[in-house]
Amino acid sequence: MQQVAFLALESVPVILFDYQGVGETEGEARLDNLDKDAGAVWECVKNSDLIKGRKLVLFGQGVGADAALRFYLSHKDQVKGVVLESIYASQKGLIQERHGFILGDLLARTLKETDIQPAQAITLVTCPLVVVNPGKDNFVRKGQRKLFEFSLPKQAEIWNVPGKNYLCVFADNNSPVREKLLDFIKNVD
């Protein structure tokens, strides 16, 4: 909540949800369902008075950034901007880098990847795009970050935030990046 409450306080409608099998939700958590979960939430809220007629700014962190990219691909006409924090190039690559040479390779072999990986999906984004890199990212390692950045379209902005960990960039009440995000959301078309 701390990461997005400031947006709600500035009258930006915010929709948060847990994926299937995460938090207190039922079902099985699976990478290939994350964008479908987001789509199901969108179907439930898109006609509410708060949302109706508005275009979305997608904001995803880590695995949520992966899901946001895939959601974007099937809802391009409803999205006006995308913000991704701690995004990796590929799901198997994330596992390999996080867990090291032997264990990472073994775990990555068991992972069923989704049909499109973030480094592929990002090349199809045509709206304004921000990639947020925490300086002390403990989720995505440098190799995956570099591979992902290599695929970025020309309109992408990269916000490097020194001294911050994953999920902490927007949690700080005094963070200047909060104002930057708020300006991006309010001014993107």
NORPE-V854796 format. One record per backbone hydrogen bond with DSSP energy under -0.5 kcal/mol. CO is the residue of the C=O (numbers start at 1). NH is the residue of the N-H. If there is no record, write none. Layout:
co->CO nh->NH
co->CO nh->NH
This chain:
co->1 nh->4
co->1 nh->5
co->4 nh->7
co->4 nh->8
co->5 nh->9
co->6 nh->10
co->7 nh->10
co->7 nh->12
co->8 nh->11
co->11 nh->13
co->14 nh->16
co->19 nh->22
co->22 nh->25
co->26 nh->21
co->30 nh->33
co->30 nh->34
co->31 nh->34
co->33 nh->37
co->34 nh->38
co->35 nh->39
co->36 nh->40
co->37 nh->41
co->38 nh->42
co->39 nh->43
co->40 nh->44
co->41 nh->45
co->42 nh->46
co->45 nh->48
co->48 nh->51
co->48 nh->52
co->51 nh->54
co->56 nh->58
co->56 nh->80
co->56 nh->81
co->58 nh->83
co->60 nh->85
co->61 nh->64
co->62 nh->65
co->62 nh->66
co->63 nh->67
co->64 nh->68
co->65 nh->69
co->66 nh->70
co->67 nh->71
co->68 nh->72
co->69 nh->73
co->70 nh->74
co->71 nh->74
co->71 nh->75
co->72 nh->75
co->75 nh->78
co->76 nh->79
co->78 nh->56
co->80 nh->128
co->81 nh->58
co->82 nh->130
co->83 nh->60
co->84 nh->132
co->85 nh->62
co->89 nh->119
co->90 nh->94
co->91 nh->95
co->92 nh->96
co->93 nh->97
co->94 nh->98
co->95 nh->99
co->96 nh->100
co->99 nh->104
co->100 nh->104
co->100 nh->105
co->101 nh->105
co->102 nh->106
co->103 nh->107
co->104 nh->108
co->105 nh->109
co->106 nh->110
co->107 nh->110
co->107 nh->111
co->108 nh->111
co->111 nh->113
co->117 nh->120
co->117 nh->121
co->118 nh->122
co->120 nh->123
co->121 nh->124
co->122 nh->125
co->128 nh->82
co->129 nh->157
co->130 nh->84
co->130 nh->132
co->131 nh->133
co->131 nh->159
co->132 nh->86
co->132 nh->134
co->133 nh->161
co->134 nh->137
co->136 nh->166
co->139 nh->141
co->141 nh->145
co->142 nh->146
co->143 nh->147
co->144 nh->148
co->145 nh->149
co->146 nh->150
co->147 nh->151
co->148 nh->151
co->149 nh->152
co->153 nh->156
co->155 nh->129
co->157 nh->131
co->157 nh->159
co->158 nh->160
co->159 nh->133
co->159 nh->161
co->160 nh->162
co->161 nh->135
co->161 nh->164
co->164 nh->136
co->165 nh->168
co->165 nh->169
co->168 nh->172
co->172 nh->175
co->175 nh->178
co->175 nh->179
co->176 nh->180
co->177 nh->181
co->178 nh->182
co->179 nh->183
co->180 nh->184
co->181 nh->185
co->182 nh->186
co->183 nh->187
co->184 nh->188
